[in-house]
Amino acid sequence: MIKYDYEKAYEKLEEIMKRLEEGSLPLDESLKLYEEGIKMYRICSGLLEKAQLKIAKLVEKDGELIEEKFNVQED
């Protein structure tokens, strides 16, 4: 299994979208590309979610949830 970083997965997703938008592919190839595009989308989405968790965290103060910058040394 190939390990993708965000940039590579996003590039691959863009490439797939361009090929699908051309509309000149046979149906079976279009379906394979669509499935691969969904996979790239999920990779990108998951990596963005992980990045968000690294940037901010929710902390309860005075009964309210507030967002604070994430500090690796504290956690």
N, CA, C, O and CB atoms as a CASP TS submission, in Angstrom:
PFRMAT TS
TARGET T0000
AUTHOR 0000-0000-0000
METHOD Language model
MODEL 1
PARENT N/A
ATOM      1  N   MET     1       0.843  -1.190   0.000  1.00  0.00           N
ATOM      2  CA  MET     1       0.000   0.000   0.000  1.00  0.00           C
ATOM      3  C   MET     1       0.883   1.246   0.000  1.00  0.00           C
ATOM      4  O   MET     1       1.850   1.335   0.757  1.00  0.00           O
ATOM      5  CB  MET     1      -0.956   0.002   1.224  1.00  0.00           C
ATOM      6  N   ILE     2       0.541   2.198  -0.850  1.00  0.00           N
ATOM      7  CA  ILE     2       1.311   3.433  -0.970  1.00  0.00           C
ATOM      8  C   ILE     2       0.899   4.381   0.144  1.00  0.00           C
ATOM      9  O   ILE     2      -0.288   4.550   0.421  1.00  0.00           O
ATOM     10  CB  ILE     2       1.103   4.093  -2.362  1.00  0.00           C
ATOM     11  N   LYS     3       1.888   4.999   0.782  1.00  0.00           N
ATOM     12  CA  LYS     3       1.633   5.986   1.836  1.00  0.00           C
ATOM     13  C   LYS     3       1.641   7.371   1.188  1.00  0.00           C
ATOM     14  O   LYS     3       2.645   7.769   0.597  1.00  0.00           O
ATOM     15  CB  LYS     3       2.707   5.890   2.994  1.00  0.00           C
ATOM     16  N   TYR     4       0.539   8.105   1.292  1.00  0.00           N
ATOM     17  CA  TYR     4       0.413   9.425   0.692  1.00  0.00           C
ATOM     18  C   TYR     4       0.511  10.503   1.754  1.00  0.00           C
ATOM     19  O   TYR     4      -0.023  10.359   2.854  1.00  0.00           O
ATOM     20  CB  TYR     4      -0.906   9.548  -0.067  1.00  0.00           C
ATOM     21  N   ASP     5       1.207  11.594   1.413  1.00  0.00           N
ATOM     22  CA  ASP     5       1.079  12.786   2.233  1.00  0.00           C
ATOM     23  C   ASP     5      -0.043  13.618   1.601  1.00  0.00           C
ATOM     24  O   ASP     5      -0.540  13.267   0.530  1.00  0.00           O
ATOM     25  CB  ASP     5       2.449  13.597   2.323  1.00  0.00           C
ATOM     26  N   TYR     6      -0.437  14.693   2.238  1.00  0.00           N
ATOM     27  CA  TYR     6      -1.578  15.463   1.767  1.00  0.00           C
ATOM     28  C   TYR     6      -1.372  15.969   0.340  1.00  0.00           C
ATOM     29  O   TYR     6      -2.261  15.843  -0.502  1.00  0.00           O
ATOM     30  CB  TYR     6      -1.837  16.631   2.699  1.00  0.00           C
ATOM     31  N   GLU     7      -0.215  16.533   0.078  1.00  0.00           N
ATOM     32  CA  GLU     7       0.040  17.133  -1.228  1.00  0.00           C
ATOM     33  C   GLU     7      -0.042  16.100  -2.354  1.00  0.00           C
ATOM     34  O   GLU     7      -0.633  16.367  -3.401  1.00  0.00           O
ATOM     35  CB  GLU     7       1.408  17.802  -1.235  1.00  0.00           C
ATOM     36  N   LYS     8       0.548  14.931  -2.141  1.00  0.00           N
ATOM     37  CA  LYS     8       0.516  13.888  -3.167  1.00  0.00           C
ATOM     38  C   LYS     8      -0.907  13.367  -3.384  1.00  0.00           C
ATOM     39  O   LYS     8      -1.327  13.146  -4.520  1.00  0.00           O
ATOM     40  CB  LYS     8       1.447  12.730  -2.778  1.00  0.00           C
ATOM     41  N   ALA     9      -1.637  13.174  -2.297  1.00  0.00           N
ATOM     42  CA  ALA     9      -3.015  12.688  -2.408  1.00  0.00           C
ATOM     43  C   ALA     9      -3.885  13.720  -3.116  1.00  0.00           C
ATOM     44  O   ALA     9      -4.735  13.366  -3.933  1.00  0.00           O
ATOM     45  CB  ALA     9      -3.596  12.365  -1.013  1.00  0.00           C
ATOM     46  N   TYR    10      -3.674  14.989  -2.805  1.00  0.00           N
ATOM     47  CA  TYR    10      -4.469  16.057  -3.432  1.00  0.00           C
ATOM     48  C   TYR    10      -4.147  16.167  -4.924  1.00  0.00           C
ATOM     49  O   TYR    10      -5.049  16.330  -5.746  1.00  0.00           O
ATOM     50  CB  TYR    10      -4.206  17.413  -2.729  1.00  0.00           C
ATOM     51  N   GLU    11      -2.867  16.078  -5.270  1.00  0.00           N
ATOM     52  CA  GLU    11      -2.464  16.094  -6.679  1.00  0.00           C
ATOM     53  C   GLU    11      -3.112  14.940  -7.438  1.00  0.00           C
ATOM     54  O   GLU    11      -3.625  15.124  -8.542  1.00  0.00           O
ATOM     55  CB  GLU    11      -0.931  16.016  -6.803  1.00  0.00           C
ATOM     56  N   LYS    12      -3.085  13.764  -6.845  1.00  0.00           N
ATOM     57  CA  LYS    12      -3.681  12.579  -7.467  1.00  0.00           C
ATOM     58  C   LYS    12      -5.185  12.777  -7.641  1.00  0.00           C
ATOM     59  O   LYS    12      -5.746  12.415  -8.675  1.00  0.00           O
ATOM     60  CB  LYS    12      -3.398  11.314  -6.617  1.00  0.00           C
ATOM     61  N   LEU    13      -5.832  13.350  -6.634  1.00  0.00           N
ATOM     62  CA  LEU    13      -7.266  13.614  -6.711  1.00  0.00           C
ATOM     63  C   LEU    13      -7.572  14.599  -7.841  1.00  0.00           C
ATOM     64  O   LEU    13      -8.519  14.391  -8.600  1.00  0.00           O
ATOM     65  CB  LEU    13      -7.785  14.162  -5.368  1.00  0.00           C
ATOM     66  N   GLU    14      -6.789  15.657  -7.959  1.00  0.00           N
ATOM     67  CA  GLU    14      -6.982  16.625  -9.042  1.00  0.00           C
ATOM     68  C   GLU    14      -6.815  15.963 -10.410  1.00  0.00           C
ATOM     69  O   GLU    14      -7.600  16.210 -11.326  1.00  0.00           O
ATOM     70  CB  GLU    14      -5.992  17.791  -8.897  1.00  0.00           C
ATOM     71  N   GLU    15      -5.791  15.126 -10.540  1.00  0.00           N
ATOM     72  CA  GLU    15      -5.536  14.418 -11.791  1.00  0.00           C
ATOM     73  C   GLU    15      -6.736  13.532 -12.153  1.00  0.00           C
ATOM     74  O   GLU    15      -7.168  13.503 -13.306  1.00  0.00           O
ATOM     75  CB  GLU    15      -4.246  13.565 -11.680  1.00  0.00           C
ATOM     76  N   ILE    16      -7.259  12.823 -11.175  1.00  0.00           N
ATOM     77  CA  ILE    16      -8.413  11.947 -11.395  1.00  0.00           C
ATOM     78  C   ILE    16      -9.623  12.765 -11.823  1.00  0.00           C
ATOM     79  O   ILE    16     -10.335  12.384 -12.751  1.00  0.00           O
ATOM     80  CB  ILE    16      -8.737  11.140 -10.122  1.00  0.00           C
ATOM     81  N   MET    17      -9.858  13.887 -11.151  1.00  0.00           N
ATOM     82  CA  MET    17     -11.002  14.727 -11.484  1.00  0.00           C
ATOM     83  C   MET    17     -10.903  15.242 -12.920  1.00  0.00           C
ATOM     84  O   MET    17     -11.899  15.250 -13.643  1.00  0.00           O
ATOM     85  CB  MET    17     -11.102  15.901 -10.506  1.00  0.00           C
ATOM     86  N   LYS    18      -9.725  15.666 -13.331  1.00  0.00           N
ATOM     87  CA  LYS    18      -9.546  16.159 -14.703  1.00  0.00           C
ATOM     88  C   LYS    18      -9.849  15.074 -15.724  1.00  0.00           C
ATOM     89  O   LYS    18     -10.522  15.318 -16.726  1.00  0.00           O
ATOM     90  CB  LYS    18      -8.120  16.675 -14.904  1.00  0.00           C
ATOM     91  N   ARG    19      -9.344  13.871 -15.458  1.00  0.00           N
ATOM     92  CA  ARG    19      -9.582  12.761 -16.394  1.00  0.00           C
ATOM     93  C   ARG    19     -11.064  12.411 -16.467  1.00  0.00           C
ATOM     94  O   ARG    19     -11.587  12.145 -17.549  1.00  0.00           O
ATOM     95  CB  ARG    19      -8.773  11.521 -15.976  1.00  0.00           C
ATOM     96  N   LEU    20     -11.741  12.410 -15.324  1.00  0.00           N
ATOM     97  CA  LEU    20     -13.167  12.094 -15.316  1.00  0.00           C
ATOM     98  C   LEU    20     -13.984  13.185 -16.008  1.00  0.00           C
ATOM     99  O   LEU    20     -14.959  12.885 -16.696  1.00  0.00           O
ATOM    100  CB  LEU    20     -13.658  11.904 -13.880  1.00  0.00           C
ATOM    101  N   GLU    21     -13.594  14.444 -15.831  1.00  0.00           N
ATOM    102  CA  GLU    21     -14.320  15.554 -16.440  1.00  0.00           C
ATOM    103  C   GLU    21     -14.203  15.558 -17.962  1.00  0.00           C
ATOM    104  O   GLU    21     -15.080  16.078 -18.651  1.00  0.00           O
ATOM    105  CB  GLU    21     -13.812  16.866 -15.887  1.00  0.00           C
ATOM    106  N   GLU    22     -13.129  14.982 -18.485  1.00  0.00           N
ATOM    107  CA  GLU    22     -12.972  14.906 -19.940  1.00  0.00           C
ATOM    108  C   GLU    22     -14.105  14.095 -20.563  1.00  0.00           C
ATOM    109  O   GLU    22     -14.549  14.396 -21.671  1.00  0.00           O
ATOM    110  CB  GLU    22     -11.610  14.285 -20.305  1.00  0.00           C
ATOM    111  N   GLY    23     -14.565  13.085 -19.868  1.00  0.00           N
ATOM    112  CA  GLY    23     -15.689  12.295 -20.319  1.00  0.00           C
ATOM    113  C   GLY    23     -15.396  11.339 -21.464  1.00  0.00           C
ATOM    114  O   GLY    23     -16.325  10.837 -22.097  1.00  0.00           O
ATOM    115  N   SER    24     -14.132  11.079 -21.739  1.00  0.00           N
ATOM    116  CA  SER    24     -13.796  10.223 -22.879  1.00  0.00           C
ATOM    117  C   SER    24     -13.391   8.808 -22.478  1.00  0.00           C
ATOM    118  O   SER    24     -13.014   8.006 -23.332  1.00  0.00           O
ATOM    119  CB  SER    24     -12.685  10.850 -23.667  1.00  0.00           C
ATOM    120  N   LEU    25     -13.465   8.500 -21.198  1.00  0.00           N
ATOM    121  CA  LEU    25     -13.050   7.180 -20.721  1.00  0.00           C
ATOM    122  C   LEU    25     -14.192   6.179 -20.800  1.00  0.00           C
ATOM    123  O   LEU    25     -15.358   6.554 -20.678  1.00  0.00           O
ATOM    124  CB  LEU    25     -12.536   7.269 -19.285  1.00  0.00           C
ATOM    125  N   PRO    26     -13.865   4.908 -21.003  1.00  0.00           N
ATOM    126  CA  PRO    26     -14.902   3.874 -20.933  1.00  0.00           C
ATOM    127  C   PRO    26     -15.469   3.801 -19.510  1.00  0.00           C
ATOM    128  O   PRO    26     -14.809   4.198 -18.550  1.00  0.00           O
ATOM    129  CB  PRO    26     -14.329   2.489 -21.365  1.00  0.00           C
ATOM    130  N   LEU    27     -16.671   3.302 -19.392  1.00  0.00           N
ATOM    131  CA  LEU    27     -17.360   3.265 -18.105  1.00  0.00           C
ATOM    132  C   LEU    27     -16.565   2.537 -17.033  1.00  0.00           C
ATOM    133  O   LEU    27     -16.452   3.036 -15.913  1.00  0.00           O
ATOM    134  CB  LEU    27     -18.704   2.610 -18.262  1.00  0.00           C
ATOM    135  N   ASP    28     -16.007   1.366 -17.348  1.00  0.00           N
ATOM    136  CA  ASP    28     -15.282   0.603 -16.326  1.00  0.00           C
ATOM    137  C   ASP    28     -14.056   1.353 -15.827  1.00  0.00           C
ATOM    138  O   ASP    28     -13.741   1.296 -14.638  1.00  0.00           O
ATOM    139  CB  ASP    28     -14.864  -0.755 -16.878  1.00  0.00           C
ATOM    140  N   GLU    29     -13.361   2.054 -16.714  1.00  0.00           N
ATOM    141  CA  GLU    29     -12.202   2.836 -16.292  1.00  0.00           C
ATOM    142  C   GLU    29     -12.640   4.055 -15.466  1.00  0.00           C
ATOM    143  O   GLU    29     -11.978   4.429 -14.498  1.00  0.00           O
ATOM    144  CB  GLU    29     -11.383   3.287 -17.522  1.00  0.00           C
ATOM    145  N   SER    30     -13.753   4.660 -15.859  1.00  0.00           N
ATOM    146  CA  SER    30     -14.297   5.789 -15.100  1.00  0.00           C
ATOM    147  C   SER    30     -14.654   5.367 -13.683  1.00  0.00           C
ATOM    148  O   SER    30     -14.387   6.098 -12.729  1.00  0.00           O
ATOM    149  CB  SER    30     -15.532   6.368 -15.804  1.00  0.00           C
ATOM    150  N   LEU    31     -15.258   4.190 -13.540  1.00  0.00           N
ATOM    151  CA  LEU    31     -15.630   3.694 -12.215  1.00  0.00           C
ATOM    152  C   LEU    31     -14.400   3.432 -11.357  1.00  0.00           C
ATOM    153  O   LEU    31     -14.398   3.740 -10.165  1.00  0.00           O
ATOM    154  CB  LEU    31     -16.461   2.417 -12.338  1.00  0.00           C
ATOM    155  N   LYS    32     -13.354   2.865 -11.955  1.00  0.00           N
ATOM    156  CA  LYS    32     -12.115   2.616 -11.211  1.00  0.00           C
ATOM    157  C   LYS    32     -11.494   3.936 -10.747  1.00  0.00           C
ATOM    158  O   LYS    32     -11.038   4.056  -9.610  1.00  0.00           O
ATOM    159  CB  LYS    32     -11.107   1.825 -12.082  1.00  0.00           C
ATOM    160  N   LEU    33     -11.485   4.927 -11.652  1.00  0.00           N
ATOM    161  CA  LEU    33     -10.933   6.234 -11.280  1.00  0.00           C
ATOM    162  C   LEU    33     -11.773   6.899 -10.194  1.00  0.00           C
ATOM    163  O   LEU    33     -11.234   7.521  -9.279  1.00  0.00           O
ATOM    164  CB  LEU    33     -10.848   7.149 -12.511  1.00  0.00           C
ATOM    165  N   TYR    34     -13.092   6.766 -10.297  1.00  0.00           N
ATOM    166  CA  TYR    34     -13.977   7.328  -9.285  1.00  0.00           C
ATOM    167  C   TYR    34     -13.680   6.726  -7.911  1.00  0.00           C
ATOM    168  O   TYR    34     -13.586   7.448  -6.919  1.00  0.00           O
ATOM    169  CB  TYR    34     -15.446   7.088  -9.665  1.00  0.00           C
ATOM    170  N   GLU    35     -13.533   5.415  -7.860  1.00  0.00           N
ATOM    171  CA  GLU    35     -13.213   4.745  -6.589  1.00  0.00           C
ATOM    172  C   GLU    35     -11.868   5.209  -6.046  1.00  0.00           C
ATOM    173  O   GLU    35     -11.718   5.420  -4.843  1.00  0.00           O
ATOM    174  CB  GLU    35     -13.202   3.220  -6.772  1.00  0.00           C
ATOM    175  N   GLU    36     -10.896   5.366  -6.933  1.00  0.00           N
ATOM    176  CA  GLU    36      -9.590   5.849  -6.494  1.00  0.00           C
ATOM    177  C   GLU    36      -9.693   7.299  -6.010  1.00  0.00           C
ATOM    178  O   GLU    36      -9.022   7.690  -5.055  1.00  0.00           O
ATOM    179  CB  GLU    36      -8.557   5.734  -7.639  1.00  0.00           C
ATOM    180  N   GLY    37     -10.530   8.082  -6.670  1.00  0.00           N
ATOM    181  CA  GLY    37     -10.750   9.466  -6.250  1.00  0.00           C
ATOM    182  C   GLY    37     -11.357   9.546  -4.860  1.00  0.00           C
ATOM    183  O   GLY    37     -10.969  10.389  -4.052  1.00  0.00           O
ATOM    184  N   ILE    38     -12.313   8.664  -4.586  1.00  0.00           N
ATOM    185  CA  ILE    38     -12.915   8.616  -3.247  1.00  0.00           C
ATOM    186  C   ILE    38     -11.852   8.275  -2.214  1.00  0.00           C
ATOM    187  O   ILE    38     -11.834   8.850  -1.126  1.00  0.00           O
ATOM    188  CB  ILE    38     -14.069   7.580  -3.195  1.00  0.00           C
ATOM    189  N   LYS    39     -10.972   7.349  -2.546  1.00  0.00           N
ATOM    190  CA  LYS    39      -9.889   6.967  -1.637  1.00  0.00           C
ATOM    191  C   LYS    39      -8.980   8.174  -1.363  1.00  0.00           C
ATOM    192  O   LYS    39      -8.614   8.424  -0.215  1.00  0.00           O
ATOM    193  CB  LYS    39      -9.065   5.788  -2.233  1.00  0.00           C
ATOM    194  N   MET    40      -8.616   8.919  -2.414  1.00  0.00           N
ATOM    195  CA  MET    40      -7.750  10.089  -2.248  1.00  0.00           C
ATOM    196  C   MET    40      -8.452  11.164  -1.425  1.00  0.00           C
ATOM    197  O   MET    40      -7.829  11.830  -0.597  1.00  0.00           O
ATOM    198  CB  MET    40      -7.335  10.655  -3.622  1.00  0.00           C
ATOM    199  N   TYR    41      -9.758  11.330  -1.657  1.00  0.00           N
ATOM    200  CA  TYR    41     -10.530  12.295  -0.888  1.00  0.00           C
ATOM    201  C   TYR    41     -10.502  11.940   0.602  1.00  0.00           C
ATOM    202  O   TYR    41     -10.319  12.809   1.454  1.00  0.00           O
ATOM    203  CB  TYR    41     -11.981  12.353  -1.399  1.00  0.00           C
ATOM    204  N   ARG    42     -10.683  10.668   0.897  1.00  0.00           N
ATOM    205  CA  ARG    42     -10.689  10.231   2.302  1.00  0.00           C
ATOM    206  C   ARG    42      -9.321  10.408   2.945  1.00  0.00           C
ATOM    207  O   ARG    42      -9.225  10.771   4.117  1.00  0.00           O
ATOM    208  CB  ARG    42     -11.123   8.764   2.405  1.00  0.00           C
ATOM    209  N   ILE    43      -8.270  10.155   2.183  1.00  0.00           N
ATOM    210  CA  ILE    43      -6.910  10.362   2.702  1.00  0.00           C
ATOM    211  C   ILE    43      -6.716  11.840   3.026  1.00  0.00           C
ATOM    212  O   ILE    43      -6.248  12.184   4.112  1.00  0.00           O
ATOM    213  CB  ILE    43      -5.834   9.879   1.673  1.00  0.00           C
ATOM    214  N   CYS    44      -7.076  12.719   2.083  1.00  0.00           N
ATOM    215  CA  CYS    44      -6.928  14.160   2.297  1.00  0.00           C
ATOM    216  C   CYS    44      -7.743  14.620   3.501  1.00  0.00           C
ATOM    217  O   CYS    44      -7.254  15.363   4.352  1.00  0.00           O
ATOM    218  CB  CYS    44      -7.357  14.936   1.043  1.00  0.00           C
ATOM    219  N   SER    45      -8.975  14.173   3.558  1.00  0.00           N
ATOM    220  CA  SER    45      -9.861  14.556   4.645  1.00  0.00           C
ATOM    221  C   SER    45      -9.310  14.105   6.000  1.00  0.00           C
ATOM    222  O   SER    45      -9.328  14.867   6.967  1.00  0.00           O
ATOM    223  CB  SER    45     -11.250  13.970   4.420  1.00  0.00           C
ATOM    224  N   GLY    46      -8.826  12.876   6.063  1.00  0.00           N
ATOM    225  CA  GLY    46      -8.259  12.359   7.311  1.00  0.00           C
ATOM    226  C   GLY    46      -7.010  13.117   7.738  1.00  0.00           C
ATOM    227  O   GLY    46      -6.825  13.401   8.921  1.00  0.00           O
ATOM    228  N   LEU    47      -6.159  13.441   6.779  1.00  0.00           N
ATOM    229  CA  LEU    47      -4.941  14.182   7.103  1.00  0.00           C
ATOM    230  C   LEU    47      -5.262  15.598   7.572  1.00  0.00           C
ATOM    231  O   LEU    47      -4.608  16.114   8.479  1.00  0.00           O
ATOM    232  CB  LEU    47      -4.010  14.230   5.890  1.00  0.00           C
ATOM    233  N   LEU    48      -6.257  16.226   6.965  1.00  0.00           N
ATOM    234  CA  LEU    48      -6.670  17.559   7.414  1.00  0.00           C
ATOM    235  C   LEU    48      -7.240  17.514   8.826  1.00  0.00           C
ATOM    236  O   LEU    48      -6.976  18.397   9.642  1.00  0.00           O
ATOM    237  CB  LEU    48      -7.706  18.150   6.451  1.00  0.00           C
ATOM    238  N   GLU    49      -8.017  16.486   9.103  1.00  0.00           N
ATOM    239  CA  GLU    49      -8.596  16.336  10.440  1.00  0.00           C
ATOM    240  C   GLU    49      -7.494  16.165  11.491  1.00  0.00           C
ATOM    241  O   GLU    49      -7.550  16.769  12.562  1.00  0.00           O
ATOM    242  CB  GLU    49      -9.561  15.130  10.477  1.00  0.00           C
ATOM    243  N   LYS    50      -6.503  15.346  11.177  1.00  0.00           N
ATOM    244  CA  LYS    50      -5.381  15.159  12.105  1.00  0.00           C
ATOM    245  C   LYS    50      -4.620  16.453  12.313  1.00  0.00           C
ATOM    246  O   LYS    50      -4.193  16.750  13.428  1.00  0.00           O
ATOM    247  CB  LYS    50      -4.433  14.078  11.592  1.00  0.00           C
ATOM    248  N   ALA    51      -4.447  17.228  11.247  1.00  0.00           N
ATOM    249  CA  ALA    51      -3.741  18.504  11.362  1.00  0.00           C
ATOM    250  C   ALA    51      -4.512  19.463  12.252  1.00  0.00           C
ATOM    251  O   ALA    51      -3.919  20.172  13.065  1.00  0.00           O
ATOM    252  CB  ALA    51      -3.521  19.127   9.978  1.00  0.00           C
ATOM    253  N   GLN    52      -5.837  19.489  12.100  1.00  0.00           N
ATOM    254  CA  GLN    52      -6.645  20.352  12.944  1.00  0.00           C
ATOM    255  C   GLN    52      -6.496  19.984  14.412  1.00  0.00           C
ATOM    256  O   GLN    52      -6.418  20.869  15.265  1.00  0.00           O
ATOM    257  CB  GLN    52      -8.105  20.276  12.532  1.00  0.00           C
ATOM    258  N   LEU    53      -6.456  18.707  14.717  1.00  0.00           N
ATOM    259  CA  LEU    53      -6.323  18.268  16.101  1.00  0.00           C
ATOM    260  C   LEU    53      -4.971  18.687  16.683  1.00  0.00           C
ATOM    261  O   LEU    53      -4.853  18.917  17.887  1.00  0.00           O
ATOM    262  CB  LEU    53      -6.492  16.747  16.195  1.00  0.00           C
ATOM    263  N   LYS    54      -3.977  18.781  15.844  1.00  0.00           N
ATOM    264  CA  LYS    54      -2.663  19.207  16.313  1.00  0.00           C
ATOM    265  C   LYS    54      -2.619  20.712  16.564  1.00  0.00           C
ATOM    266  O   LYS    54      -1.825  21.185  17.378  1.00  0.00           O
ATOM    267  CB  LYS    54      -1.591  18.816  15.302  1.00  0.00           C
ATOM    268  N   ILE    55      -3.461  21.457  15.874  1.00  0.00           N
ATOM    269  CA  ILE    55      -3.428  22.916  15.955  1.00  0.00           C
ATOM    270  C   ILE    55      -4.226  23.440  17.145  1.00  0.00           C
ATOM    271  O   ILE    55      -3.816  24.405  17.791  1.00  0.00           O
ATOM    272  CB  ILE    55      -3.964  23.522  14.670  1.00  0.00           C
ATOM    273  N   ALA    56      -5.346  22.818  17.434  1.00  0.00           N
ATOM    274  CA  ALA    56      -6.222  23.336  18.482  1.00  0.00           C
ATOM    275  C   ALA    56      -6.751  22.192  19.336  1.00  0.00           C
ATOM    276  O   ALA    56      -6.824  21.045  18.896  1.00  0.00           O
ATOM    277  CB  ALA    56      -7.392  24.136  17.871  1.00  0.00           C
ATOM    278  N   LYS    57      -7.111  22.526  20.547  1.00  0.00           N
ATOM    279  CA  LYS    57      -7.752  21.558  21.422  1.00  0.00           C
ATOM    280  C   LYS    57      -8.870  22.260  22.177  1.00  0.00           C
ATOM    281  O   LYS    57      -8.819  23.473  22.384  1.00  0.00           O
ATOM    282  CB  LYS    57      -6.727  20.915  22.404  1.00  0.00           C
ATOM    283  N   LEU    58      -9.865  21.513  22.583  1.00  0.00           N
ATOM    284  CA  LEU    58     -10.955  22.068  23.365  1.00  0.00           C
ATOM    285  C   LEU    58     -10.669  21.857  24.841  1.00  0.00           C
ATOM    286  O   LEU    58     -10.265  20.771  25.258  1.00  0.00           O
ATOM    287  CB  LEU    58     -12.302  21.429  22.969  1.00  0.00           C
ATOM    288  N   VAL    59     -10.881  22.896  25.622  1.00  0.00           N
ATOM    289  CA  VAL    59     -10.633  22.837  27.052  1.00  0.00           C
ATOM    290  C   VAL    59     -11.870  23.372  27.763  1.00  0.00           C
ATOM    291  O   VAL    59     -12.456  24.373  27.352  1.00  0.00           O
ATOM    292  CB  VAL    59      -9.354  23.647  27.444  1.00  0.00           C
ATOM    293  N   GLU    60     -12.255  22.688  28.834  1.00  0.00           N
ATOM    294  CA  GLU    60     -13.395  23.158  29.601  1.00  0.00           C
ATOM    295  C   GLU    60     -12.916  24.125  30.673  1.00  0.00           C
ATOM    296  O   GLU    60     -12.064  23.792  31.498  1.00  0.00           O
ATOM    297  CB  GLU    60     -14.163  21.974  30.231  1.00  0.00           C
ATOM    298  N   LYS    61     -13.474  25.320  30.647  1.00  0.00           N
ATOM    299  CA  LYS    61     -13.180  26.337  31.667  1.00  0.00           C
ATOM    300  C   LYS    61     -14.487  26.977  32.089  1.00  0.00           C
ATOM    301  O   LYS    61     -15.268  27.430  31.253  1.00  0.00           O
ATOM    302  CB  LYS    61     -12.176  27.418  31.134  1.00  0.00           C
ATOM    303  N   ASP    62     -14.714  27.011  33.359  1.00  0.00           N
ATOM    304  CA  ASP    62     -15.927  27.611  33.917  1.00  0.00           C
ATOM    305  C   ASP    62     -17.197  27.050  33.273  1.00  0.00           C
ATOM    306  O   ASP    62     -18.146  27.792  33.018  1.00  0.00           O
ATOM    307  CB  ASP    62     -15.887  29.123  33.743  1.00  0.00           C
ATOM    308  N   GLY    63     -17.213  25.749  33.012  1.00  0.00           N
ATOM    309  CA  GLY    63     -18.383  25.096  32.451  1.00  0.00           C
ATOM    310  C   GLY    63     -18.579  25.292  30.950  1.00  0.00           C
ATOM    311  O   GLY    63     -19.573  24.833  30.388  1.00  0.00           O
ATOM    312  N   GLU    64     -17.642  25.967  30.306  1.00  0.00           N
ATOM    313  CA  GLU    64     -17.731  26.187  28.858  1.00  0.00           C
ATOM    314  C   GLU    64     -16.547  25.551  28.158  1.00  0.00           C
ATOM    315  O   GLU    64     -15.452  25.465  28.715  1.00  0.00           O
ATOM    316  CB  GLU    64     -17.795  27.691  28.532  1.00  0.00           C
ATOM    317  N   LEU    65     -16.776  25.104  26.931  1.00  0.00           N
ATOM    318  CA  LEU    65     -15.683  24.591  26.119  1.00  0.00           C
ATOM    319  C   LEU    65     -15.097  25.738  25.315  1.00  0.00           C
ATOM    320  O   LEU    65     -15.804  26.444  24.596  1.00  0.00           O
ATOM    321  CB  LEU    65     -16.161  23.445  25.187  1.00  0.00           C
ATOM    322  N   ILE    66     -13.795  25.906  25.451  1.00  0.00           N
ATOM    323  CA  ILE    66     -13.117  26.920  24.652  1.00  0.00           C
ATOM    324  C   ILE    66     -11.978  26.253  23.892  1.00  0.00           C
ATOM    325  O   ILE    66     -11.481  25.196  24.281  1.00  0.00           O
ATOM    326  CB  ILE    66     -12.588  28.086  25.546  1.00  0.00           C
ATOM    327  N   GLU    67     -11.585  26.884  22.820  1.00  0.00           N
ATOM    328  CA  GLU    67     -10.529  26.333  21.995  1.00  0.00           C
ATOM    329  C   GLU    67      -9.223  27.031  22.341  1.00  0.00           C
ATOM    330  O   GLU    67      -9.155  28.259  22.396  1.00  0.00           O
ATOM    331  CB  GLU    67     -10.860  26.485  20.490  1.00  0.00           C
ATOM    332  N   GLU    68      -8.183  26.228  22.576  1.00  0.00           N
ATOM    333  CA  GLU    68      -6.854  26.758  22.861  1.00  0.00           C
ATOM    334  C   GLU    68      -5.874  26.200  21.858  1.00  0.00           C
ATOM    335  O   GLU    68      -6.100  25.152  21.253  1.00  0.00           O
ATOM    336  CB  GLU    68      -6.411  26.420  24.300  1.00  0.00           C
ATOM    337  N   LYS    69      -4.775  26.925  21.692  1.00  0.00           N
ATOM    338  CA  LYS    69      -3.709  26.388  20.850  1.00  0.00           C
ATOM    339  C   LYS    69      -3.154  25.141  21.514  1.00  0.00           C
ATOM    340  O   LYS    69      -3.045  25.058  22.738  1.00  0.00           O
ATOM    341  CB  LYS    69      -2.584  27.442  20.612  1.00  0.00           C
ATOM    342  N   PHE    70      -2.812  24.194  20.692  1.00  0.00           N
ATOM    343  CA  PHE    70      -2.282  22.934  21.175  1.00  0.00           C
ATOM    344  C   PHE    70      -0.805  23.096  21.479  1.00  0.00           C
ATOM    345  O   PHE    70      -0.046  23.573  20.635  1.00  0.00           O
ATOM    346  CB  PHE    70      -2.510  21.809  20.149  1.00  0.00           C
ATOM    347  N   ASN    71      -0.389  22.706  22.672  1.00  0.00           N
ATOM    348  CA  ASN    71       1.010  22.777  23.059  1.00  0.00           C
ATOM    349  C   ASN    71       1.491  21.368  23.353  1.00  0.00           C
ATOM    350  O   ASN    71       1.021  20.739  24.301  1.00  0.00           O
ATOM    351  CB  ASN    71       1.215  23.710  24.288  1.00  0.00           C
ATOM    352  N   VAL    72       2.405  20.871  22.566  1.00  0.00           N
ATOM    353  CA  VAL    72       2.874  19.498  22.679  1.00  0.00           C
ATOM    354  C   VAL    72       3.500  19.233  24.040  1.00  0.00           C
ATOM    355  O   VAL    72       3.315  18.142  24.581  1.00  0.00           O
ATOM    356  CB  VAL    72       3.873  19.191  21.579  1.00  0.00           C
ATOM    357  N   GLN    73       4.224  20.169  24.610  1.00  0.00           N
ATOM    358  CA  GLN    73       4.894  19.956  25.879  1.00  0.00           C
ATOM    359  C   GLN    73       3.917  19.781  27.035  1.00  0.00           C
ATOM    360  O   GLN    73       4.233  19.088  28.001  1.00  0.00           O
ATOM    361  CB  GLN    73       5.817  21.104  26.165  1.00  0.00           C
ATOM    362  N   GLU    74       2.734  20.395  26.958  1.00  0.00           N
ATOM    363  CA  GLU    74       1.733  20.226  28.011  1.00  0.00           C
ATOM    364  C   GLU    74       1.096  18.857  27.983  1.00  0.00           C
ATOM    365  O   GLU    74       0.811  18.283  29.034  1.00  0.00           O
ATOM    366  CB  GLU    74       0.667  21.277  27.889  1.00  0.00           C
ATOM    367  N   ASP    75       0.868  18.324  26.790  1.00  0.00           N
ATOM    368  CA  ASP    75       0.165  17.049  26.642  1.00  0.00           C
ATOM    369  C   ASP    75       1.190  15.976  26.498  1.00  0.00           C
ATOM    370  O   ASP    75       0.841  14.803  26.359  1.00  0.00           O
ATOM    371  CB  ASP    75      -0.803  17.052  25.436  1.00  0.00           C
TER
END
